[in-house]
């Protein structure tokens, strides 16, 4: 099973631009999608963005134009560049790896947007 470790969260002021990282033990074999999800207090976990093995990206409309997902092709790591953060972006951000035979989640990293 793919192991995932997120980093880069913390307290950020509104308008800030942090970058989250998700280091995987490996990219899944075959076709895969790597994604970011988030869960705000009292809310269900929601999809934020994903990137496929072929580099195709998808975004939640609430973050499109502000967040950018990318992948390091030299090592199994994905990133989430977050721009123009808003208080409503406060959540635990999770990394997810979905392969042909595997579906793994990271432990999450807290992002708090507050002045």
C-alpha positions as CSV (number, residue, x, y, z in Angstrom):
1,X,0.0,0.0,0.0
2,X,1.2,3.5,-0.9
3,X,2.3,5.5,2.2
4,X,1.5,9.3,2.1
5,X,2.9,12.0,4.3
6,X,1.6,15.6,4.0
7,X,3.4,18.7,5.1
8,X,3.3,22.5,4.7
9,X,0.2,23.3,6.8
10,X,0.0,25.8,9.6
11,X,-1.4,29.2,10.4
12,X,-1.7,31.5,7.4
13,X,-3.0,35.0,7.1
14,X,-5.9,35.7,4.7
15,X,-4.4,36.2,1.2
16,X,-1.5,34.0,2.0
17,X,0.1,31.6,-0.4
18,X,1.4,28.4,1.2
19,X,2.3,25.2,-0.6
20,X,1.4,21.8,0.7
21,X,3.5,18.7,-0.2
22,X,2.5,15.1,-0.2
23,X,5.4,12.7,-0.3
24,X,4.4,9.2,-1.4
25,X,6.4,6.0,-0.9
26,X,5.9,5.4,-4.6
27,X,3.6,6.3,-7.4
28,X,1.1,3.4,-8.0
29,X,1.8,1.1,-10.9
30,X,-0.5,1.5,-13.9
31,X,-3.0,4.3,-14.1
32,X,-3.3,6.4,-11.0
33,X,-4.8,9.7,-9.7
34,X,-3.2,11.7,-6.9
35,X,-5.5,14.1,-5.2
36,X,-6.0,16.6,-2.4
37,X,-9.1,16.6,-0.2
38,X,-10.0,18.8,2.7
39,X,-12.4,18.5,5.7
40,X,-13.5,21.6,7.6
41,X,-14.9,21.4,11.1
42,X,-18.4,20.1,11.1
43,X,-18.3,19.4,7.3
44,X,-17.8,16.4,5.1
45,X,-14.5,15.8,3.4
46,X,-14.5,17.3,-0.1
47,X,-12.4,17.0,-3.2
48,X,-10.1,19.9,-3.8
49,X,-7.9,19.0,-6.8
50,X,-6.4,16.0,-8.5
51,X,-3.8,15.1,-11.1
52,X,-3.7,11.9,-13.1
53,X,-0.7,9.9,-14.3
54,X,-1.0,11.8,-17.6
55,X,-1.0,15.2,-15.9
56,X,-4.6,16.0,-16.4
57,X,-5.9,18.1,-13.5
58,X,-9.3,18.8,-12.0
59,X,-10.4,21.3,-9.4
60,X,-13.2,22.0,-7.1
61,X,-14.9,25.2,-8.4
62,X,-14.4,26.8,-5.0
63,X,-10.6,26.7,-5.5
64,X,-10.2,26.9,-9.3
65,X,-8.0,29.8,-10.2
66,X,-6.5,30.1,-6.7
67,X,-5.0,26.6,-6.1
68,X,-2.6,24.7,-8.4
69,X,-1.9,21.0,-8.1
70,X,1.4,19.7,-9.5
71,X,3.5,16.7,-9.5
72,X,7.3,16.0,-9.3
73,X,8.1,13.5,-12.1
74,X,11.5,12.7,-10.6
75,X,10.2,11.6,-7.2
76,X,6.7,10.5,-5.9
77,X,5.6,13.9,-4.6
78,X,2.7,16.1,-5.3
79,X,2.1,19.7,-4.3
80,X,-0.8,22.0,-3.8
81,X,0.0,25.7,-4.3
82,X,-2.7,27.8,-2.6
83,X,-3.0,31.5,-3.4
84,X,-5.4,34.1,-2.1
85,X,-6.4,32.0,0.9
86,X,-9.7,32.8,2.6
87,X,-10.9,31.9,6.1
88,X,-13.3,29.4,4.6
89,X,-10.2,27.4,3.3
90,X,-9.5,26.5,6.9
91,X,-9.5,22.7,7.0
92,X,-7.4,19.5,7.4
93,X,-6.0,18.8,4.0
94,X,-5.5,15.2,3.0
95,X,-3.5,13.6,0.2
96,X,-5.0,10.6,-1.6
97,X,-3.5,8.1,-4.0
98,X,-5.8,6.0,-6.1
99,X,-4.3,3.3,-8.3
100,X,-5.7,0.3,-10.1
101,X,-5.5,-1.8,-7.0
102,X,-4.8,0.6,-4.2
103,X,-6.5,3.5,-2.5
104,X,-4.5,5.3,0.2
105,X,-4.9,8.4,2.4
106,X,-2.4,10.4,4.3
107,X,-2.8,11.6,7.9
108,X,-3.6,15.1,6.9
109,X,-2.2,18.5,7.6
110,X,-4.0,21.4,9.2
111,X,-4.3,24.7,7.4
112,X,-5.8,27.6,9.4
113,X,-6.5,30.9,7.7
114,X,-6.8,33.6,10.2
115,X,-5.4,37.1,11.0
